[in-house]
């Protein structure tokens, strides 16, 4: 089983969508890939627009909650991907762990139309990630 850790600052939007998207697509493709997500600061709740945007494409984020990144999460991950650091450069995951960064906009406070665009960008990135991991 290969593990991917998606990290952002609050773990309430982008990284949660990436986790749910990766797990759903990996399962559908029969790939042994497990995603988890975490934040360097952690939020209080999931972004309701992110939850709604994912539900529109049939992927549930039910039962998920923001989590803080831990050293064991980092050590157990084959790939670590940060979502973008425009929110809080001081808490940017790339400052703490070696990551690849997807440079996505933060969905916090955005209308559903903008969150859909971010969701679709995440899907494109996840599809490329899974194709790459399938050949590893």
SEVEX-32411 format. One record per residue: x, y, z negated of N, C-alpha, C in turn; residue in one letter; residue number from 1. Coordinates in steps of 0.05 Angstrom, whole numbers, padded with zeros to 5 digits, always signed. Each point is the difference from the previous one (the first is absolute). Layout:
# residues N
{n.xx = X n.yy = Y n.zz = Z ca.xx = X ca.yy = Y ca.zz = Z c.xx = X c.yy = Y c.zz = Z resn = a resi = NUM}
...
This chain:
# residues 136
{n.xx = +00017 n.yy = -00024 n.zz = +00000 ca.xx = -00017 ca.yy = +00024 ca.zz = +00000 c.xx = +00018 c.yy = +00025 c.zz = +00000 resn = x resi = 1}
{n.xx = -00005 n.yy = +00018 n.zz = +00019 ca.xx = +00014 ca.yy = +00025 ca.zz = +00001 c.xx = -00017 c.yy = +00021 c.zz = -00014 resn = x resi = 2}
{n.xx = +00013 n.yy = +00018 n.zz = -00014 ca.xx = -00014 ca.yy = +00020 ca.zz = -00015 c.xx = +00007 c.yy = +00028 c.zz = +00009 resn = x resi = 3}
{n.xx = -00020 n.yy = +00017 n.zz = +00003 ca.xx = +00004 ca.yy = +00028 ca.zz = +00008 c.xx = -00011 c.yy = +00017 c.zz = -00023 resn = x resi = 4}
{n.xx = +00015 n.yy = +00020 n.zz = -00008 ca.xx = -00009 ca.yy = +00019 ca.zz = -00020 c.xx = -00003 c.yy = +00027 c.zz = +00014 resn = x resi = 5}
{n.xx = -00025 n.yy = +00011 n.zz = -00001 ca.xx = -00006 ca.yy = +00026 ca.zz = +00010 c.xx = +00000 c.yy = +00019 c.zz = -00023 resn = x resi = 6}
{n.xx = +00015 n.yy = +00022 n.zz = +00002 ca.xx = +00003 ca.yy = +00018 ca.zz = -00022 c.xx = -00006 c.yy = +00029 c.zz = +00008 resn = x resi = 7}
{n.xx = -00015 n.yy = +00014 n.zz = -00016 ca.xx = -00004 ca.yy = +00028 ca.zz = +00003 c.xx = +00001 c.yy = +00013 c.zz = -00028 resn = x resi = 8}
{n.xx = -00007 n.yy = +00024 n.zz = -00002 ca.xx = +00002 ca.yy = +00013 ca.zz = -00026 c.xx = -00023 c.yy = -00009 c.zz = -00019 resn = x resi = 9}
{n.xx = -00025 n.yy = +00003 n.zz = +00009 ca.xx = -00022 ca.yy = -00006 ca.zz = -00018 c.xx = -00013 c.yy = -00027 c.zz = +00003 resn = x resi = 10}
{n.xx = +00007 n.yy = -00015 n.zz = +00022 ca.xx = -00012 ca.yy = -00026 ca.zz = +00005 c.xx = -00030 c.yy = +00000 c.zz = -00001 resn = x resi = 11}
{n.xx = -00011 n.yy = +00021 n.zz = +00013 ca.xx = -00030 ca.yy = +00001 ca.zz = +00000 c.xx = -00011 c.yy = +00002 c.zz = +00028 resn = x resi = 12}
{n.xx = +00016 n.yy = +00002 n.zz = +00021 ca.xx = -00010 ca.yy = +00003 ca.zz = +00027 c.xx = +00016 c.yy = -00017 c.zz = +00020 resn = x resi = 13}
{n.xx = +00021 n.yy = +00013 n.zz = +00011 ca.xx = +00015 ca.yy = -00013 ca.zz = +00022 c.xx = +00011 c.yy = -00027 c.zz = -00007 resn = x resi = 14}
{n.xx = +00014 n.yy = -00002 n.zz = -00023 ca.xx = +00012 ca.yy = -00026 ca.zz = -00007 c.xx = -00021 c.yy = -00021 c.zz = -00005 resn = x resi = 15}
{n.xx = -00022 n.yy = +00008 n.zz = -00012 ca.xx = -00022 ca.yy = -00019 ca.zz = -00005 c.xx = -00012 c.yy = -00009 c.zz = +00027 resn = x resi = 16}
{n.xx = -00004 n.yy = +00018 n.zz = +00019 ca.xx = -00011 ca.yy = -00008 ca.zz = +00026 c.xx = +00020 c.yy = -00018 c.zz = +00014 resn = x resi = 17}
{n.xx = +00026 n.yy = +00005 n.zz = -00002 ca.xx = +00020 ca.yy = -00017 ca.zz = +00013 c.xx = +00000 c.yy = -00028 c.zz = -00013 resn = x resi = 18}
{n.xx = -00002 n.yy = -00001 n.zz = -00026 ca.xx = -00001 ca.yy = -00026 ca.zz = -00014 c.xx = -00025 c.yy = -00016 c.zz = +00010 resn = x resi = 19}
{n.xx = -00023 n.yy = +00012 n.zz = -00001 ca.xx = -00025 ca.yy = -00014 ca.zz = +00008 c.xx = +00001 c.yy = -00008 c.zz = +00030 resn = x resi = 20}
{n.xx = +00010 n.yy = +00018 n.zz = +00017 ca.xx = +00002 ca.yy = -00005 ca.zz = +00029 c.xx = +00019 c.yy = -00023 c.zz = +00005 resn = x resi = 21}
{n.xx = +00023 n.yy = +00000 n.zz = -00013 ca.xx = +00020 ca.yy = -00021 ca.zz = +00004 c.xx = -00011 c.yy = -00027 c.zz = -00008 resn = x resi = 22}
{n.xx = -00011 n.yy = -00001 n.zz = -00024 ca.xx = -00011 ca.yy = -00025 ca.zz = -00010 c.xx = -00022 c.yy = -00011 c.zz = +00018 resn = x resi = 23}
{n.xx = -00018 n.yy = +00017 n.zz = +00009 ca.xx = -00022 ca.yy = -00009 ca.zz = +00018 c.xx = +00011 c.yy = -00009 c.zz = +00027 resn = x resi = 24}
{n.xx = +00018 n.yy = +00015 n.zz = +00012 ca.xx = +00010 ca.yy = -00008 ca.zz = +00026 c.xx = +00018 c.yy = -00025 c.zz = -00001 resn = x resi = 25}
{n.xx = +00016 n.yy = -00001 n.zz = -00021 ca.xx = +00018 ca.yy = -00024 ca.zz = -00003 c.xx = -00017 c.yy = -00025 c.zz = -00004 resn = x resi = 26}
{n.xx = -00021 n.yy = +00002 n.zz = -00016 ca.xx = -00018 ca.yy = -00023 ca.zz = -00004 c.xx = -00013 c.yy = -00008 c.zz = +00027 resn = x resi = 27}
{n.xx = -00010 n.yy = +00020 n.zz = +00014 ca.xx = -00013 ca.yy = -00006 ca.zz = +00026 c.xx = +00019 c.yy = -00013 c.zz = +00020 resn = x resi = 28}
{n.xx = +00026 n.yy = +00007 n.zz = -00001 ca.xx = +00019 ca.yy = -00010 ca.zz = +00018 c.xx = +00014 c.yy = -00025 c.zz = -00010 resn = x resi = 29}
{n.xx = -00007 n.yy = -00009 n.zz = -00025 ca.xx = +00012 ca.yy = -00024 ca.zz = -00011 c.xx = +00029 c.yy = +00004 c.zz = -00007 resn = x resi = 30}
{n.xx = +00008 n.yy = +00025 n.zz = -00007 ca.xx = +00028 ca.yy = +00006 ca.zz = -00007 c.xx = +00004 c.yy = -00002 c.zz = -00030 resn = x resi = 31}
{n.xx = +00022 n.yy = -00010 n.zz = -00009 ca.xx = +00007 ca.yy = -00002 ca.zz = -00028 c.xx = +00013 c.yy = +00026 c.zz = -00009 resn = x resi = 32}
{n.xx = -00016 n.yy = +00021 n.zz = -00001 ca.xx = +00008 ca.yy = +00026 ca.zz = -00008 c.xx = -00019 c.yy = +00010 c.zz = -00021 resn = x resi = 33}
{n.xx = +00011 n.yy = +00010 n.zz = -00022 ca.xx = -00016 ca.yy = +00012 ca.zz = -00022 c.xx = +00008 c.yy = +00028 c.zz = -00004 resn = x resi = 34}
{n.xx = -00019 n.yy = +00019 n.zz = -00001 ca.xx = +00006 ca.yy = +00028 ca.zz = -00005 c.xx = -00009 c.yy = +00007 c.zz = -00028 resn = x resi = 35}
{n.xx = +00015 n.yy = +00019 n.zz = -00012 ca.xx = -00009 ca.yy = +00012 ca.zz = -00024 c.xx = +00007 c.yy = +00030 c.zz = +00002 resn = x resi = 36}
{n.xx = -00011 n.yy = +00016 n.zz = -00017 ca.xx = +00006 ca.yy = +00029 ca.zz = +00001 c.xx = +00003 c.yy = +00011 c.zz = -00028 resn = x resi = 37}
{n.xx = +00014 n.yy = +00022 n.zz = -00001 ca.xx = +00005 ca.yy = +00013 ca.zz = -00026 c.xx = +00007 c.yy = +00030 c.zz = +00005 resn = x resi = 38}
{n.xx = +00000 n.yy = +00014 n.zz = -00022 ca.xx = +00007 ca.yy = +00029 ca.zz = +00001 c.xx = +00023 c.yy = +00006 c.zz = -00019 resn = x resi = 39}
{n.xx = +00014 n.yy = +00022 n.zz = +00006 ca.xx = +00021 ca.yy = +00009 ca.zz = -00018 c.xx = -00011 c.yy = +00015 c.zz = -00024 resn = x resi = 40}
{n.xx = -00024 n.yy = +00011 n.zz = +00004 ca.xx = -00013 ca.yy = +00014 ca.zz = -00022 c.xx = -00026 c.yy = -00014 c.zz = -00007 resn = x resi = 41}
{n.xx = -00015 n.yy = -00008 n.zz = +00020 ca.xx = -00025 ca.yy = -00014 ca.zz = -00005 c.xx = -00023 c.yy = +00020 c.zz = -00004 resn = x resi = 42}
{n.xx = -00022 n.yy = -00007 n.zz = +00012 ca.xx = -00024 ca.yy = +00017 ca.zz = -00002 c.xx = -00020 c.yy = -00012 c.zz = -00019 resn = x resi = 43}
{n.xx = -00023 n.yy = +00013 n.zz = -00003 ca.xx = -00020 ca.yy = -00010 ca.zz = -00018 c.xx = -00020 c.yy = -00018 c.zz = +00013 resn = x resi = 44}
{n.xx = -00005 n.yy = +00004 n.zz = +00026 ca.xx = -00020 ca.yy = -00016 ca.zz = +00015 c.xx = +00007 c.yy = +00001 c.zz = +00030 resn = x resi = 45}
{n.xx = -00012 n.yy = -00019 n.zz = +00014 ca.xx = +00004 ca.yy = -00001 ca.zz = +00029 c.xx = -00014 c.yy = +00024 c.zz = +00013 resn = x resi = 46}
{n.xx = +00011 n.yy = +00009 n.zz = +00022 ca.xx = -00012 ca.yy = +00022 ca.zz = +00015 c.xx = -00026 c.yy = -00011 c.zz = +00013 resn = x resi = 47}
{n.xx = -00023 n.yy = +00011 n.zz = -00007 ca.xx = -00025 ca.yy = -00011 ca.zz = +00011 c.xx = -00003 c.yy = +00001 c.zz = +00030 resn = x resi = 48}
{n.xx = +00013 n.yy = +00020 n.zz = +00013 ca.xx = +00000 ca.yy = +00001 ca.zz = +00029 c.xx = +00016 c.yy = -00022 c.zz = +00012 resn = x resi = 49}
{n.xx = +00022 n.yy = -00008 n.zz = -00013 ca.xx = +00017 ca.yy = -00022 ca.zz = +00010 c.xx = -00016 c.yy = -00026 c.zz = -00003 resn = x resi = 50}
{n.xx = -00014 n.yy = -00004 n.zz = -00022 ca.xx = -00017 ca.yy = -00024 ca.zz = -00004 c.xx = -00021 c.yy = -00001 c.zz = +00021 resn = x resi = 51}
{n.xx = -00013 n.yy = +00023 n.zz = +00006 ca.xx = -00022 ca.yy = +00001 ca.zz = +00020 c.xx = +00011 c.yy = -00006 c.zz = +00028 resn = x resi = 52}
{n.xx = +00023 n.yy = +00012 n.zz = +00007 ca.xx = +00011 ca.yy = -00004 ca.zz = +00026 c.xx = +00007 c.yy = -00029 c.zz = +00005 resn = x resi = 53}
{n.xx = +00010 n.yy = -00014 n.zz = -00020 ca.xx = +00007 ca.yy = -00028 ca.zz = +00002 c.xx = -00025 c.yy = -00017 c.zz = +00002 resn = x resi = 54}
{n.xx = -00020 n.yy = +00007 n.zz = -00016 ca.xx = -00026 ca.yy = -00015 ca.zz = +00001 c.xx = -00012 c.yy = +00001 c.zz = +00028 resn = x resi = 55}
{n.xx = +00003 n.yy = +00023 n.zz = +00014 ca.xx = -00010 ca.yy = +00002 ca.zz = +00027 c.xx = +00010 c.yy = -00020 c.zz = +00019 resn = x resi = 56}
{n.xx = +00024 n.yy = -00010 n.zz = -00005 ca.xx = +00012 ca.yy = -00021 ca.zz = +00018 c.xx = -00001 c.yy = -00027 c.zz = -00013 resn = x resi = 57}
{n.xx = -00015 n.yy = -00003 n.zz = -00021 ca.xx = -00005 ca.yy = -00026 ca.zz = -00013 c.xx = +00022 c.yy = -00009 c.zz = -00018 resn = x resi = 58}
{n.xx = +00017 n.yy = +00018 n.zz = -00010 ca.xx = +00020 ca.yy = -00007 ca.zz = -00019 c.xx = -00006 c.yy = +00013 c.zz = -00027 resn = x resi = 59}
{n.xx = -00004 n.yy = -00017 n.zz = -00020 ca.xx = -00008 ca.yy = +00009 ca.zz = -00027 c.xx = +00025 c.yy = +00007 c.zz = -00016 resn = x resi = 60}
{n.xx = -00002 n.yy = +00020 n.zz = -00016 ca.xx = +00021 ca.yy = +00007 ca.zz = -00020 c.xx = -00012 c.yy = -00004 c.zz = -00028 resn = x resi = 61}
{n.xx = -00022 n.yy = -00014 n.zz = -00002 ca.xx = -00012 ca.yy = -00005 ca.zz = -00025 c.xx = +00019 c.yy = -00015 c.zz = -00019 resn = x resi = 62}
{n.xx = +00000 n.yy = +00009 n.zz = -00025 ca.xx = +00017 ca.yy = -00013 ca.zz = -00020 c.xx = +00028 c.yy = +00012 c.zz = -00001 resn = x resi = 63}
{n.xx = +00006 n.yy = +00018 n.zz = +00018 ca.xx = +00027 ca.yy = +00012 ca.zz = +00000 c.xx = +00000 c.yy = +00025 c.zz = -00018 resn = x resi = 64}
{n.xx = +00023 n.yy = +00006 n.zz = -00010 ca.xx = +00003 ca.yy = +00024 ca.zz = -00017 c.xx = +00029 c.yy = +00009 c.zz = +00003 resn = x resi = 65}
{n.xx = +00006 n.yy = +00026 n.zz = -00004 ca.xx = +00027 ca.yy = +00009 ca.zz = +00002 c.xx = +00018 c.yy = -00015 c.zz = -00020 resn = x resi = 66}
{n.xx = +00025 n.yy = -00006 n.zz = +00009 ca.xx = +00019 ca.yy = -00014 ca.zz = -00017 c.xx = +00027 c.yy = +00015 c.zz = +00001 resn = x resi = 67}
{n.xx = +00015 n.yy = -00001 n.zz = -00021 ca.xx = +00027 ca.yy = +00011 ca.zz = +00000 c.xx = +00019 c.yy = -00020 c.zz = +00011 resn = x resi = 68}
{n.xx = +00019 n.yy = +00010 n.zz = +00016 ca.xx = +00022 ca.yy = -00017 ca.zz = +00011 c.xx = +00017 c.yy = -00010 c.zz = -00023 resn = x resi = 69}
{n.xx = +00007 n.yy = -00025 n.zz = +00000 ca.xx = +00018 ca.yy = -00012 ca.zz = -00020 c.xx = +00025 c.yy = -00011 c.zz = +00014 resn = x resi = 70}
{n.xx = +00021 n.yy = -00004 n.zz = -00015 ca.xx = +00024 ca.yy = -00012 ca.zz = +00010 c.xx = -00005 c.yy = -00028 c.zz = +00011 resn = x resi = 71}
{n.xx = -00015 n.yy = -00017 n.zz = -00015 ca.xx = -00006 ca.yy = -00027 ca.zz = +00011 c.xx = -00014 c.yy = +00001 c.zz = +00027 resn = x resi = 72}
{n.xx = -00018 n.yy = +00019 n.zz = +00004 ca.xx = -00013 ca.yy = +00003 ca.zz = +00026 c.xx = +00020 c.yy = +00005 c.zz = +00022 resn = x resi = 73}
{n.xx = +00019 n.yy = +00018 n.zz = -00006 ca.xx = +00021 ca.yy = +00007 ca.zz = +00020 c.xx = +00017 c.yy = -00025 c.zz = +00005 resn = x resi = 74}
{n.xx = +00009 n.yy = -00013 n.zz = -00021 ca.xx = +00018 ca.yy = -00023 ca.zz = +00003 c.xx = -00013 c.yy = -00023 c.zz = +00015 resn = x resi = 75}
{n.xx = -00026 n.yy = -00004 n.zz = -00002 ca.xx = -00014 ca.yy = -00022 ca.zz = +00012 c.xx = -00009 c.yy = +00005 c.zz = +00029 resn = x resi = 76}
{n.xx = +00005 n.yy = +00024 n.zz = +00010 ca.xx = -00010 ca.yy = +00008 ca.zz = +00026 c.xx = +00021 c.yy = -00004 c.zz = +00022 resn = x resi = 77}
{n.xx = -00009 n.yy = -00011 n.zz = +00023 ca.xx = +00017 ca.yy = -00003 ca.zz = +00023 c.xx = +00002 c.yy = +00026 c.zz = +00015 resn = x resi = 78}
{n.xx = -00021 n.yy = +00016 n.zz = +00000 ca.xx = -00001 ca.yy = +00026 ca.zz = +00013 c.xx = -00013 c.yy = +00019 c.zz = -00019 resn = x resi = 79}
{n.xx = +00011 n.yy = +00025 n.zz = -00001 ca.xx = -00012 ca.yy = +00021 ca.zz = -00015 c.xx = -00004 c.yy = +00024 c.zz = +00019 resn = x resi = 80}
{n.xx = -00025 n.yy = +00009 n.zz = +00000 ca.xx = -00007 ca.yy = +00021 ca.zz = +00019 c.xx = -00014 c.yy = +00023 c.zz = -00015 resn = x resi = 81}
{n.xx = +00011 n.yy = +00024 n.zz = +00003 ca.xx = -00013 ca.yy = +00023 ca.zz = -00012 c.xx = -00018 c.yy = +00013 c.zz = +00021 resn = x resi = 82}
{n.xx = -00020 n.yy = +00013 n.zz = -00009 ca.xx = -00021 ca.yy = +00010 ca.zz = +00018 c.xx = +00005 c.yy = +00028 c.zz = +00011 resn = x resi = 83}
{n.xx = +00017 n.yy = +00015 n.zz = -00013 ca.xx = +00005 ca.yy = +00028 ca.zz = +00007 c.xx = +00004 c.yy = +00016 c.zz = -00025 resn = x resi = 84}
{n.xx = +00016 n.yy = +00020 n.zz = +00001 ca.xx = +00007 ca.yy = +00014 ca.zz = -00025 c.xx = -00008 c.yy = +00029 c.zz = -00001 resn = x resi = 85}
{n.xx = -00020 n.yy = +00007 n.zz = +00016 ca.xx = -00009 ca.yy = +00028 ca.zz = +00001 c.xx = -00015 c.yy = +00009 c.zz = -00025 resn = x resi = 86}
{n.xx = -00010 n.yy = -00019 n.zz = -00015 ca.xx = -00017 ca.yy = +00006 ca.zz = -00023 c.xx = +00017 c.yy = +00012 c.zz = -00023 resn = x resi = 87}
{n.xx = +00021 n.yy = -00014 n.zz = -00008 ca.xx = +00016 ca.yy = +00007 ca.zz = -00023 c.xx = +00028 c.yy = -00010 c.zz = +00005 resn = x resi = 88}
{n.xx = +00016 n.yy = +00018 n.zz = +00011 ca.xx = +00027 ca.yy = -00009 ca.zz = +00008 c.xx = +00017 c.yy = -00010 c.zz = -00024 resn = x resi = 89}
{n.xx = -00005 n.yy = +00010 n.zz = -00023 ca.xx = +00015 ca.yy = -00008 ca.zz = -00024 c.xx = -00007 c.yy = -00029 c.zz = -00008 resn = x resi = 90}
{n.xx = -00025 n.yy = -00009 n.zz = +00006 ca.xx = -00008 ca.yy = -00027 ca.zz = -00007 c.xx = +00001 c.yy = -00019 c.zz = +00024 resn = x resi = 91}
{n.xx = +00012 n.yy = +00009 n.zz = +00021 ca.xx = +00001 ca.yy = -00016 ca.zz = +00025 c.xx = +00013 c.yy = -00027 c.zz = -00005 resn = x resi = 92}
{n.xx = -00013 n.yy = -00022 n.zz = +00007 ca.xx = +00011 ca.yy = -00026 ca.zz = -00005 c.xx = +00028 c.yy = -00004 c.zz = +00013 resn = x resi = 93}
{n.xx = +00005 n.yy = +00013 n.zz = +00022 ca.xx = +00026 ca.yy = -00003 ca.zz = +00014 c.xx = +00023 c.yy = +00010 c.zz = -00018 resn = x resi = 94}
{n.xx = -00006 n.yy = +00016 n.zz = -00020 ca.xx = +00021 ca.yy = +00009 ca.zz = -00018 c.xx = +00008 c.yy = -00022 c.zz = -00020 resn = x resi = 95}
{n.xx = -00017 n.yy = -00020 n.zz = -00004 ca.xx = +00004 ca.yy = -00020 ca.zz = -00020 c.xx = +00008 c.yy = -00027 c.zz = +00011 resn = x resi = 96}
{n.xx = -00010 n.yy = -00007 n.zz = +00023 ca.xx = +00006 ca.yy = -00026 ca.zz = +00012 c.xx = +00005 c.yy = +00003 c.zz = +00030 resn = x resi = 97}
{n.xx = +00016 n.yy = -00017 n.zz = +00011 ca.xx = +00006 ca.yy = +00000 ca.zz = +00028 c.xx = -00025 c.yy = -00009 c.zz = +00015 resn = x resi = 98}
{n.xx = -00011 n.yy = +00018 n.zz = +00016 ca.xx = -00025 ca.yy = -00006 ca.zz = +00014 c.xx = +00002 c.yy = +00008 c.zz = +00029 resn = x resi = 99}
{n.xx = -00019 n.yy = -00010 n.zz = +00016 ca.xx = -00005 ca.yy = +00013 ca.zz = +00026 c.xx = -00025 c.yy = +00017 c.zz = -00005 resn = x resi = 100}
{n.xx = -00002 n.yy = +00023 n.zz = +00013 ca.xx = -00022 ca.yy = +00018 ca.zz = -00005 c.xx = -00017 c.yy = +00003 c.zz = +00024 resn = x resi = 101}
{n.xx = -00026 n.yy = -00002 n.zz = -00003 ca.xx = -00019 ca.yy = +00003 ca.zz = +00022 c.xx = -00009 c.yy = +00029 c.zz = +00005 resn = x resi = 102}
{n.xx = +00007 n.yy = +00018 n.zz = -00018 ca.xx = -00006 ca.yy = +00028 ca.zz = +00005 c.xx = -00029 c.yy = +00007 c.zz = +00005 resn = x resi = 103}
{n.xx = -00018 n.yy = -00012 n.zz = -00014 ca.xx = -00029 ca.yy = +00004 ca.zz = +00004 c.xx = -00010 c.yy = +00024 c.zz = -00016 resn = x resi = 104}
{n.xx = -00020 n.yy = +00013 n.zz = +00010 ca.xx = -00013 ca.yy = +00022 ca.zz = -00015 c.xx = -00014 c.yy = -00012 c.zz = -00024 resn = x resi = 105}
{n.xx = -00003 n.yy = +00016 n.zz = -00021 ca.xx = -00015 ca.yy = -00009 ca.zz = -00024 c.xx = -00029 c.yy = +00004 c.zz = +00004 resn = x resi = 106}
{n.xx = -00017 n.yy = -00020 n.zz = -00005 ca.xx = -00029 ca.yy = +00003 ca.zz = +00004 c.xx = -00014 c.yy = +00015 c.zz = -00023 resn = x resi = 107}
{n.xx = +00014 n.yy = +00006 n.zz = -00021 ca.xx = -00012 ca.yy = +00014 ca.zz = -00023 c.xx = -00013 c.yy = +00026 c.zz = +00009 resn = x resi = 108}
{n.xx = -00025 n.yy = +00004 n.zz = -00007 ca.xx = -00014 ca.yy = +00024 ca.zz = +00006 c.xx = -00008 c.yy = +00004 c.zz = +00029 resn = x resi = 109}
{n.xx = +00005 n.yy = -00020 n.zz = +00017 ca.xx = -00006 ca.yy = +00001 ca.zz = +00029 c.xx = -00028 c.yy = -00010 c.zz = +00006 resn = x resi = 110}
{n.xx = -00012 n.yy = +00011 n.zz = +00020 ca.xx = -00027 ca.yy = -00010 ca.zz = +00009 c.xx = +00004 c.yy = -00028 c.zz = +00012 resn = x resi = 111}
{n.xx = -00022 n.yy = -00015 n.zz = +00001 ca.xx = +00000 ca.yy = -00028 ca.zz = +00010 c.xx = +00012 c.yy = -00002 c.zz = +00028 resn = x resi = 112}
{n.xx = -00004 n.yy = +00020 n.zz = +00017 ca.xx = +00010 ca.yy = +00000 ca.zz = +00027 c.xx = +00031 c.yy = -00002 c.zz = +00000 resn = x resi = 113}
{n.xx = +00013 n.yy = +00016 n.zz = -00018 ca.xx = +00029 ca.yy = +00000 ca.zz = -00002 c.xx = +00010 c.yy = -00027 c.zz = -00012 resn = x resi = 114}
{n.xx = -00015 n.yy = -00010 n.zz = -00020 ca.xx = +00007 ca.yy = -00025 ca.zz = -00013 c.xx = -00001 c.yy = -00023 c.zz = +00020 resn = x resi = 115}
{n.xx = -00020 n.yy = +00001 n.zz = +00018 ca.xx = -00001 ca.yy = -00021 ca.zz = +00021 c.xx = +00024 c.yy = +00001 c.zz = +00018 resn = x resi = 116}
{n.xx = +00010 n.yy = +00023 n.zz = +00006 ca.xx = +00025 ca.yy = +00002 ca.zz = +00017 c.xx = +00023 c.yy = -00012 c.zz = -00015 resn = x resi = 117}
{n.xx = +00003 n.yy = +00006 n.zz = -00026 ca.xx = +00022 ca.yy = -00011 ca.zz = -00016 c.xx = -00004 c.yy = -00031 c.zz = -00002 resn = x resi = 118}
{n.xx = -00024 n.yy = -00009 n.zz = -00004 ca.xx = -00006 ca.yy = -00029 ca.zz = -00001 c.xx = +00009 c.yy = -00013 c.zz = +00026 resn = x resi = 119}
{n.xx = -00006 n.yy = +00012 n.zz = +00022 ca.xx = +00007 ca.yy = -00012 ca.zz = +00026 c.xx = +00030 c.yy = +00000 c.zz = +00005 resn = x resi = 120}
{n.xx = +00014 n.yy = +00021 n.zz = -00010 ca.xx = +00029 ca.yy = +00001 ca.zz = +00001 c.xx = +00012 c.yy = -00023 c.zz = -00017 resn = x resi = 121}
{n.xx = -00012 n.yy = -00004 n.zz = -00023 ca.xx = +00009 ca.yy = -00022 ca.zz = -00017 c.xx = -00004 c.yy = -00027 c.zz = +00014 resn = x resi = 122}
{n.xx = -00022 n.yy = -00003 n.zz = +00013 ca.xx = -00005 ca.yy = -00026 ca.zz = +00014 c.xx = +00021 c.yy = -00004 c.zz = +00022 resn = x resi = 123}
{n.xx = +00007 n.yy = +00020 n.zz = +00015 ca.xx = +00020 ca.yy = -00003 ca.zz = +00021 c.xx = +00027 c.yy = -00008 c.zz = -00012 resn = x resi = 124}
{n.xx = +00007 n.yy = +00013 n.zz = -00022 ca.xx = +00025 ca.yy = -00006 ca.zz = -00014 c.xx = +00000 c.yy = -00028 c.zz = -00011 resn = x resi = 125}
{n.xx = -00022 n.yy = -00008 n.zz = -00012 ca.xx = -00002 ca.yy = -00027 ca.zz = -00012 c.xx = +00001 c.yy = -00021 c.zz = +00021 resn = x resi = 126}
{n.xx = -00013 n.yy = +00004 n.zz = +00023 ca.xx = +00001 ca.yy = -00019 ca.zz = +00022 c.xx = +00028 c.yy = -00004 c.zz = +00010 resn = x resi = 127}
{n.xx = +00015 n.yy = +00022 n.zz = +00002 ca.xx = +00028 ca.yy = -00002 ca.zz = +00009 c.xx = +00017 c.yy = -00014 c.zz = -00022 resn = x resi = 128}
{n.xx = -00005 n.yy = +00006 n.zz = -00025 ca.xx = +00014 ca.yy = -00013 ca.zz = -00022 c.xx = -00004 c.yy = -00030 c.zz = +00000 resn = x resi = 129}
{n.xx = -00025 n.yy = -00008 n.zz = +00002 ca.xx = -00007 ca.yy = -00029 ca.zz = +00000 c.xx = +00013 c.yy = -00014 c.zz = +00024 resn = x resi = 130}
{n.xx = +00000 n.yy = +00013 n.zz = +00023 ca.xx = +00012 ca.yy = -00012 ca.zz = +00024 c.xx = +00030 c.yy = -00004 c.zz = -00005 resn = x resi = 131}
{n.xx = +00013 n.yy = +00019 n.zz = -00013 ca.xx = +00028 ca.yy = -00002 ca.zz = -00006 c.xx = +00005 c.yy = -00021 c.zz = -00021 resn = x resi = 132}
{n.xx = -00017 n.yy = -00001 n.zz = -00021 ca.xx = +00004 ca.yy = -00020 ca.zz = -00021 c.xx = -00006 c.yy = -00029 c.zz = +00010 resn = x resi = 133}
{n.xx = -00017 n.yy = -00002 n.zz = +00020 ca.xx = -00006 ca.yy = -00027 ca.zz = +00011 c.xx = +00024 c.yy = -00012 c.zz = +00014 resn = x resi = 134}
{n.xx = +00018 n.yy = +00017 n.zz = +00009 ca.xx = +00024 ca.yy = -00010 ca.zz = +00014 c.xx = +00024 c.yy = -00002 c.zz = -00018 resn = x resi = 135}
{n.xx = -00002 n.yy = +00009 n.zz = -00025 ca.xx = +00023 ca.yy = -00002 ca.zz = -00019 c.xx = +00006 c.yy = -00028 c.zz = -00007 resn = x resi = 136}
